[in-house]
């Protein structure tokens, strides 16, 4: 077990690959933050102000 941790959230897999590369390069443990309810393509449509991701990013209580 390492004293370093790379924790990440990746809805599409891109951030996961970056986190894996980072963890490998610095010798860190890897931890995926997984949402209770997964994201759909429509949820991630940042052009739609009513999409789940757009609403969540504006929510200051999160």
HELIX and SHEET records of a PDB file:
HELIX    1   1 UNK A   14  UNK A   26  1                                  13    
HELIX    2   2 UNK A   52  UNK A   58  1                                   7    
SHEET    1   A 2 UNK A   5  UNK A   8  0                                        
SHEET    2   A 2 UNK A  29  UNK A  32  1                                        
END                                                                             
